[in-house]
């Protein structure tokens, strides 16, 4: 599990793909501290397992499903990537619950500066947007961010200077692809409402009524 608080920007040293799977070698420093083979590191929000280590790099395998669901198959040698080690049990929970299991990708529609912040508008599929709520949480390339607005075709986040300097997000431009992970709480709620215990429409209606009644209580 991760928090979406990026620890450092790493650099892709080598990407080897055979078909739709392969491996990544990434140059890093901070995330290598205390890391051992078998540990998890989120790379642009994708949870990967460390398969080998050196004093300045780590290697991880990427499978076909990862390539299909994320942007990792399109990165190249020299690309900057957001890195975060799995959350320590005794650490501060600064972001939100991030699993490192990407739901899909979005495309940067436009960037818009507003005083000290930059608005990033991202278009995404309906299945992604259905689980995004204003002022809720979203992980973009592994970065825990607050949704500032959402419509039927896109959503937007506002990036403060610290986030801009510590992540790769504002190095991207309109048309670039980003990895998206919806808030896990919303996914479980959607699953329970769409497929309640018993699996029939009558039970679904009863559960929906109970849930709506609960929401309306003071």
C-alpha positions as CSV (number, residue, x, y, z in Angstrom):
1,X,0.0,0.0,0.0
2,X,1.1,3.5,-0.8
3,X,0.1,7.1,0.1
4,X,0.6,9.0,-3.1
5,X,3.3,11.2,-1.5
6,X,6.2,11.0,-4.1
7,X,9.6,10.5,-2.5
8,X,11.7,11.3,-5.5
9,X,11.8,11.5,-9.3
10,X,13.8,8.6,-10.8
11,X,15.2,8.2,-14.3
12,X,14.6,5.3,-16.6
13,X,17.9,3.8,-17.5
14,X,16.7,0.9,-19.6
15,X,13.4,-0.5,-20.8
16,X,13.3,-4.0,-22.3
17,X,10.0,-5.2,-23.9
18,X,9.5,-8.5,-25.7
19,X,5.9,-8.3,-27.0
20,X,3.9,-6.7,-24.2
21,X,6.1,-7.6,-21.2
22,X,9.6,-7.1,-20.1
23,X,11.6,-5.1,-17.5
24,X,12.5,-1.6,-16.3
25,X,15.8,-0.4,-14.9
26,X,15.4,2.8,-13.0
27,X,18.0,5.1,-11.5
28,X,17.2,6.3,-8.0
29,X,18.6,7.3,-4.7
30,X,16.2,7.8,-1.8
31,X,13.9,4.9,-2.6
32,X,16.9,2.5,-2.5
33,X,17.5,3.2,1.1
34,X,16.6,0.1,3.1
35,X,15.1,-1.5,0.0
36,X,15.7,-5.2,-0.7
37,X,14.8,-7.6,-3.5
38,X,11.1,-8.4,-3.3
39,X,10.0,-5.0,-2.0
40,X,7.4,-2.9,-3.7
41,X,8.1,0.5,-5.3
42,X,5.4,2.5,-7.1
43,X,6.6,3.7,-10.5
44,X,4.3,6.4,-11.9
45,X,1.7,4.9,-9.6
46,X,2.2,1.3,-10.7
47,X,3.2,-1.1,-7.9
48,X,6.3,-3.0,-9.1
49,X,8.4,-5.7,-7.4
50,X,12.1,-5.1,-7.1
51,X,13.9,-8.0,-8.8
52,X,17.5,-6.7,-8.6
53,X,19.4,-3.8,-7.0
54,X,22.6,-1.9,-7.4
55,X,23.9,1.2,-5.5
56,X,22.1,3.5,-7.9
57,X,19.4,1.5,-9.7
58,X,16.7,-1.1,-9.3
59,X,15.1,-3.4,-11.8
60,X,11.5,-4.5,-11.9
61,X,9.5,-6.8,-14.3
62,X,6.4,-5.5,-16.1
63,X,3.8,-7.9,-17.4
64,X,1.4,-7.6,-20.3
65,X,-1.6,-6.6,-18.0
66,X,0.6,-3.7,-16.7
67,X,1.4,-2.5,-20.2
68,X,-2.3,-2.7,-21.2
69,X,-3.6,-0.8,-18.1
70,X,-0.8,1.9,-17.8
71,X,1.5,4.2,-19.6
72,X,4.6,2.2,-18.7
73,X,4.9,0.6,-22.1
74,X,5.2,4.0,-23.8
75,X,8.0,5.5,-21.6
76,X,11.5,5.6,-22.9
77,X,15.1,5.6,-21.7
78,X,15.8,8.9,-19.9
79,X,12.1,9.5,-18.9
80,X,11.5,10.9,-15.4
81,X,9.2,8.8,-13.2
82,X,7.6,9.3,-9.8
83,X,8.8,6.9,-7.2
84,X,7.4,5.9,-3.8
85,X,8.2,3.0,-1.5
86,X,5.5,1.0,0.1
87,X,4.2,2.8,3.2
88,X,5.9,2.0,6.5
89,X,3.5,0.9,9.3
90,X,5.0,3.6,11.6
91,X,4.9,6.4,9.0
92,X,2.6,9.4,8.6
93,X,-0.3,8.9,6.3
94,X,0.1,12.1,4.3
95,X,-2.0,11.3,1.2
96,X,-4.8,8.7,0.7
97,X,-5.0,5.0,0.3
98,X,-3.2,4.1,-3.0
99,X,-2.9,0.4,-4.0
100,X,-0.6,0.9,-7.0
101,X,-3.2,-1.0,-9.1
102,X,-3.9,1.3,-12.0
103,X,-7.6,1.5,-13.2
104,X,-6.7,3.0,-16.5
105,X,-5.2,6.0,-18.2
106,X,-6.2,9.6,-19.0
107,X,-5.0,12.2,-21.4
108,X,-3.9,15.7,-20.4
109,X,-6.4,18.0,-22.1
110,X,-4.9,21.4,-21.1
111,X,-2.8,23.2,-18.5
112,X,-3.9,26.5,-17.1
113,X,-1.9,28.8,-14.7
114,X,-3.8,30.6,-12.0
115,X,-1.5,32.7,-9.7
116,X,0.8,30.3,-7.9
117,X,-1.0,27.1,-9.0
118,X,-1.5,25.3,-12.3
119,X,-4.8,23.6,-13.2
120,X,-4.4,20.3,-15.0
121,X,-7.4,19.1,-16.9
122,X,-7.5,15.4,-17.8
123,X,-9.9,13.6,-20.1
124,X,-10.8,10.0,-19.1
125,X,-13.2,7.2,-19.9
126,X,-16.7,7.1,-18.4
127,X,-15.7,4.1,-16.1
128,X,-13.0,6.3,-14.5
129,X,-15.1,9.5,-14.3
130,X,-18.0,7.6,-12.7
131,X,-15.8,7.1,-9.6
132,X,-14.4,10.7,-9.4
133,X,-16.1,13.2,-7.1
134,X,-15.3,16.9,-6.5
135,X,-13.0,17.3,-3.5
136,X,-12.4,13.5,-3.5
137,X,-9.0,11.8,-4.0
138,X,-7.4,10.6,-7.2
139,X,-3.9,9.3,-7.9
140,X,-2.3,10.7,-11.1
141,X,1.0,9.0,-12.0
142,X,1.1,7.9,-8.4
143,X,0.5,11.4,-7.0
144,X,-2.2,11.8,-4.4
145,X,-4.3,14.8,-5.5
146,X,-7.6,16.4,-4.6
147,X,-10.2,16.7,-7.4
148,X,-11.0,20.3,-8.0
149,X,-13.8,19.8,-10.6
150,X,-15.3,17.0,-12.6
151,X,-17.6,16.8,-15.6
152,X,-18.9,14.1,-18.0
153,X,-15.7,14.2,-20.0
154,X,-12.9,15.3,-17.8
155,X,-11.7,16.3,-14.3
156,X,-9.3,18.8,-13.0
157,X,-6.7,19.2,-10.3
158,X,-4.8,22.2,-9.1
159,X,-1.1,21.8,-8.6
160,X,0.8,23.8,-6.0
161,X,4.4,24.8,-6.5
162,X,5.7,22.1,-4.1
163,X,3.9,19.3,-6.0
164,X,5.2,20.8,-9.3
165,X,8.8,20.7,-8.1
166,X,8.7,17.2,-6.5
167,X,6.9,15.3,-9.3
168,X,6.8,14.9,-13.0
169,X,3.3,16.1,-13.6
170,X,4.0,19.6,-14.9
171,X,6.8,18.4,-17.2
172,X,4.0,16.9,-19.3
173,X,2.0,18.6,-22.0
174,X,-1.4,18.5,-23.6
175,X,-1.9,15.0,-25.2
176,X,0.4,13.2,-22.8
177,X,-1.0,10.0,-21.1
178,X,-1.1,9.6,-17.3
179,X,-1.9,6.7,-15.1
180,X,-5.1,7.0,-13.0
181,X,-6.1,5.1,-9.8
182,X,-9.6,5.9,-8.4
183,X,-10.2,6.1,-4.7
184,X,-10.5,2.5,-3.5
185,X,-13.4,3.4,-1.2
186,X,-15.5,4.5,-4.1
187,X,-14.8,1.3,-6.0
188,X,-16.0,-0.9,-3.2
189,X,-19.2,1.2,-2.7
190,X,-19.9,1.0,-6.5
191,X,-19.4,-2.8,-6.4
192,X,-21.7,-3.3,-3.4
193,X,-24.4,-1.2,-4.9
194,X,-24.3,-2.8,-8.3
195,X,-24.0,-6.4,-7.0
196,X,-25.5,-6.7,-3.5
197,X,-25.7,-9.9,-1.6
198,X,-28.2,-12.3,-3.2
199,X,-27.5,-10.9,-6.7
200,X,-31.1,-10.1,-7.7
201,X,-32.8,-6.8,-8.6
202,X,-35.1,-6.9,-5.6
203,X,-32.2,-7.1,-3.1
204,X,-30.4,-4.4,-5.1
205,X,-33.4,-2.1,-4.8
206,X,-33.7,-2.7,-1.1
207,X,-30.0,-2.0,-0.5
208,X,-30.1,1.1,-2.6
209,X,-33.0,2.4,-0.6
210,X,-31.2,1.6,2.7
211,X,-28.1,3.4,1.5
212,X,-29.9,6.5,0.3
213,X,-31.9,6.5,3.6
214,X,-28.6,6.4,5.5
215,X,-27.2,9.3,3.5
216,X,-30.2,11.5,4.2
217,X,-30.0,10.9,8.0
218,X,-28.8,13.9,10.1
